[in-house]
Amino acid sequence: MSAVTPEPGDVRVAEAREPVLAISGITKRFTLRRRKEPLTVLEDVSLTVHPGATAAIVGLSGAGKSTLLNILGLLERPDAGTVRMYGRETTTLRERERAQLRGETIGFVFQQLNLLQRRTARQQVAAPLLYAGGRSLRRRYDLADETLRRVGLGERLHATQSSLSGGEQQRVAIARALIRDPRLILADEPTGALDPVTAGQVMDLLFDQARADGRALILVTHDHTLARRADAVYVLENSTLTPA
């Protein structure tokens, strides 16, 4: 069976062996006010992740991990190189096409959860579906409830952000990332603000959800112990990405 190159909105028809994400030769530079030469943050970076696979990227603060994650998540464009989602080149797409592909393919989990005050857990999780339209929009609260139950918060559907513990808030953030059934999860220091026990529970959940549903997971972290739980570990250092 030959692989199918998907259009936005049809990404799940690709053959399972097709990489969810493949980047090649990614370079990113920034111009600084007091620096004559541009600062190279990423240089010739390549990475391929298949469905169901997990990868961790480790590096010191300021190494460029967040910049790389923004490029992987189609939030920034590289200065050079290609970013392919299920074989489709994305760097040449218009912003509207990139936004559509991002919303349908990628779920984000960040250390800064950006939860809304005075909103219930189900309202937080249902929020991404406000822009989905059709049946998903009409069923957004049913889908939010189902997703919250999957992450162990079935009894906390109506709890507001202020009444949720740190671990529960992170579970809400994971549920929010999963509600649109993304094929790729990008997690940026998702346990940085949690105690070790709660962090372990949250990561168990994140890895289980990724592997059980055949999603790809890319985790950015400074925690080498946490990183070793992934199938593959990469080090971002001196603008380059290399296997650990």
N, C-alpha and C positions, 0 to 999 in steps of 0.2 A: 504494500500500500504506500503510495507516494505521499510525501508531506504536502500540506496545503499551506500556502502563504496567506495568512488571514488579513482581512481588512478590519479597521476599527469596528467593534461590535460583533466580530465573528472570530475572536481569537481562540476559542475553545475547539475549533475544528481542526487545528493543527495536530499532526501525529504526535503521540506521547513522547517519542524520542527527539522531537524538535526542541532545541533549547528554549526555555522561557525567555532567557536574556543572554545576549552575547555582545560584549563590547570589545572593540579592537582599536589599538593605537590611540587611546584617549589622551589628549593633551589639553591642559587648562592653565592659562596664565592670567595674572591680574596686574594692572598698572597701579603703582603706589605713588602718592604725591611726592615723597621725599626720596624716591629711588629712580635712578635713570633707566635702568633696565627692568623690564617686566619680571614679576616674581612667578616662577614656574611652580605650580602646586602639584600638577599631575603631568607625567611625561611617559607617553607610549604605554599606557595601562590597558591590559586586556584581561577579560574574565568571562567565563561561560558557566551558566547554571541551568541544570535540567529540572524537569518536574520532579517533585519529591525530594530534591537535594537541598542540603543546608550548607551555607558557607559563612564563615566569620572573618571579619576584617579587623585587625588590631593595629594600633599605632598610637604614638604619643599625641598629646593635645597639640593642635596646630599642624598636624601632618597632612591634612587634607581629606580626612575621612568624611566630614560632612559635605564637602564639595563633591566628592565622589558619589556619595549617596544621593545628592540632589541631581546629579547627571543620570544615575541609574534610575531615578524616579521620574525622569523627564521634566524636572523642575528647572534645570539649567541646560544650556547647550555647551558642548565642548568646543574648544577652538580648532581641534582636529580629531579625527577618528570617527568611528561608527558605533551606534547603539541600535541593536536589533532586538525587537520583541517578536518571538515566534517567527524569526526570519525576515521581518519587515523592518527596513531601515527607517529610523524615526527622526534623525537629525534634520532631515529635509522637509519634514511635515510642517504644515502651518500650525500656529499655536492652538487653534480650535481643535484640530485633529489630534494634536499631542494631548490636550486636556481630556478629550474623549477617551483616547486609548489609556491614559493614566487612570482615569476614573473607573474604567471597566477591567483593568488588568492588575492594578497595584493597590495594595493596602499598606498604609504607613502606621508604624507604632513608634512614638518618640518618647524620650525621657520627660520633656515638657508636654504634658498630656493635652493641654488646651481644651479641657472640659469646660462646659458652660455652667456658670453658677445658677442656682435655682432651677436647674433642669433635672428631670429624673433620669435614671439610668436608661430607660427605654427611649426617652426623648433624645438623649445623647447619641445612642446607637442608631436610631432611625434617621438622624440628621442627614447622612450622605445620600439617602434615598429621596430627599426632597427635590433633587435635580434629575432623578432617574426617569420619571414619567411612567405612564402606562400602569401595568399591574403592580410593579414594584412600589410605585408611589402609593397606590391605594392600599397595599398590604404592608406598608412600612412598619407599623407597630406590631403586627403579627410576626413579621420577620425579625424585628428587633427582639421580641420576647423569645423567639426560638434561638436566636444567636446568644442571648444572655444566658439561657439555660445551658447551652453548650459549654460556656465558660464558668459554670457553677454559680451563677447569680440569679437563678430562677426565683429566689425568695426576695430579691432586692430590686425588682423591676421599678418600683416607685420611689426608691431612695434617691435623695438629691445628692449632688456632688459633695456638699459639706458634711453629710452624714456617712459617707463611704470611707473606709480605711484606705491607706495607701495602696495596699494590694488589691482591694476591690476596685479602686479607681483605675489601676493599670489593667485589670480584667475588662473593665468597661471600654478602655481604649483599644484593647485587642478585639473585643466584640465589634466595635465600630469599624476597625480595619477589615474584619471578616465579612461584614454584612452584605457586601456586593460580590461575594465569592471571588476574590482576586486570585489570580494564578501566581502572583509574586507578592511576598511580604517583605517589606524593608523595615528593619528595626534599628533605631539609633539609640544606643545606651538605654534600653528599655527598663533596666532594673537599677539604674544608678542612684535612685533616691529611696531604694527599699532596703530593709534589713536582710541579712543573708538567707534566713529561712523563707521569708516571703518572696525574695528574689528567686530562690530555687523553685518554689511552687509556680511562680509566674512563667519561668522559663520552661518548666515541664509542660505547662499548658501550651506555650507558644510552639515548642517543638512538636508536641503531639498533634496540634491542629494542622501544622504544616505537613507533616509526614502522612497523617491519616487521610488527608484529602488530596494528596499529590501536588501540593503547592511547593513552590521554591521559596526558601527563606534566606535572606542575606542579613546578617547581624553585624552591626558595627559596635565594638566594645573595646575598652581598655583592659578588661578582665580576662587574662589568659586562661584561667580555670574555666570560665564560662565558654570561652571560644573553643576550647578543646572538645566540647560537646557536639560541635558541628562536624559534618562529613569532611570538610576541608577548611583549613585555616590559612589566611594570607596576611602578610605584614605590609603595611603602607609606610614607607620610610624613604626619605630623600627623593620624593616625588614618584617613586616606582612601587609597584605592587608585585610581591614575590611570595611563593608558597613558604609557609613556616617550616 
